[in-house]
Amino acid sequence: MGIKKFFKNAFADMKQGAKAQHEVDKANFAAAKAESKAQWEEAKMSPKARQAKMQEEREKQIAEANERKAAADERIKKAQESK
């Protein structure tokens, strides 16, 4: 392989990598922008709506914790049975 071809391939790879990274950066920027808008809209919510949203999030967290506890209890039961 000649030096000319080597550099041609190297620059083509760099161009492709830069293009792919640009796509990632655009997606991350769009996500950050949407998250920022969501936070702004949530900040403008009425106190009652904010309380309801917080209660909903707490209930979701409790449900997830109960699921994790049930899974752990099942693992404990299986471990004790295999002794």
C-alpha positions as CSV (number, residue, x, y, z in Angstrom):
1,M,0.0,0.0,0.0
2,G,1.4,3.3,-1.0
3,I,1.6,6.3,1.3
4,K,-1.0,8.2,-0.8
5,K,-3.6,5.4,-0.3
6,F,-2.8,5.2,3.4
7,F,-3.5,8.8,4.0
8,K,-6.6,8.7,1.7
9,N,-8.0,5.9,3.8
10,A,-7.0,7.6,7.1
11,F,-8.8,10.8,6.1
12,A,-11.8,8.9,4.9
13,D,-12.0,7.1,8.3
14,M,-11.7,10.4,10.2
15,K,-14.4,12.0,8.1
16,Q,-16.7,9.1,8.8
17,G,-15.9,9.1,12.5
18,A,-16.6,12.9,12.7
19,K,-19.9,12.5,10.9
20,A,-21.0,9.8,13.3
21,Q,-19.9,11.8,16.3
22,H,-21.9,14.8,15.0
23,E,-25.0,12.7,14.8
24,V,-24.5,11.6,18.5
25,D,-23.9,15.2,19.5
26,K,-27.1,16.3,17.7
27,A,-29.1,13.6,19.5
28,N,-27.7,14.5,22.9
29,F,-28.4,18.2,22.3
30,A,-32.0,17.5,21.3
31,A,-32.5,15.3,24.4
32,A,-31.0,18.0,26.7
33,K,-33.2,20.6,25.2
34,A,-36.3,18.5,25.6
35,E,-35.4,17.7,29.3
36,S,-34.9,21.4,29.9
37,K,-38.3,22.3,28.5
38,A,-39.9,19.5,30.5
39,Q,-38.3,20.9,33.7
40,W,-39.5,24.4,32.8
41,E,-43.1,23.2,32.2
42,E,-43.0,21.2,35.5
43,A,-41.8,24.3,37.4
44,K,-44.8,26.2,36.1
45,M,-47.3,23.6,37.4
46,S,-49.7,24.6,40.1
47,P,-48.9,23.5,43.7
48,K,-51.7,20.9,43.6
49,A,-50.6,19.4,40.3
50,R,-47.0,19.3,41.6
51,Q,-48.1,17.5,44.7
52,A,-50.0,15.0,42.7
53,K,-47.0,14.4,40.4
54,M,-44.7,13.9,43.4
55,Q,-47.2,11.5,45.0
56,E,-47.4,9.5,41.8
57,E,-43.5,9.3,41.6
58,R,-43.4,8.1,45.3
59,E,-46.0,5.4,44.6
60,K,-44.0,4.3,41.6
61,Q,-40.8,4.1,43.6
62,I,-42.6,2.1,46.4
63,A,-43.9,-0.3,43.8
64,E,-40.4,-0.8,42.3
65,A,-38.9,-1.3,45.7
66,N,-41.6,-3.9,46.6
67,E,-40.8,-5.7,43.3
68,R,-37.1,-5.8,44.1
69,K,-37.8,-7.0,47.6
70,A,-40.1,-9.8,46.3
71,A,-37.3,-10.9,43.8
72,A,-34.7,-10.9,46.6
73,D,-37.0,-13.0,48.9
74,E,-37.5,-15.5,46.0
75,R,-33.7,-15.7,45.6
76,I,-33.3,-16.3,49.3
77,K,-35.9,-19.0,49.3
78,K,-34.2,-20.8,46.3
79,A,-30.8,-20.5,48.0
80,Q,-32.1,-22.0,51.3
81,E,-33.8,-24.8,49.4
82,S,-30.7,-25.8,47.6
83,K,-28.6,-26.3,50.8
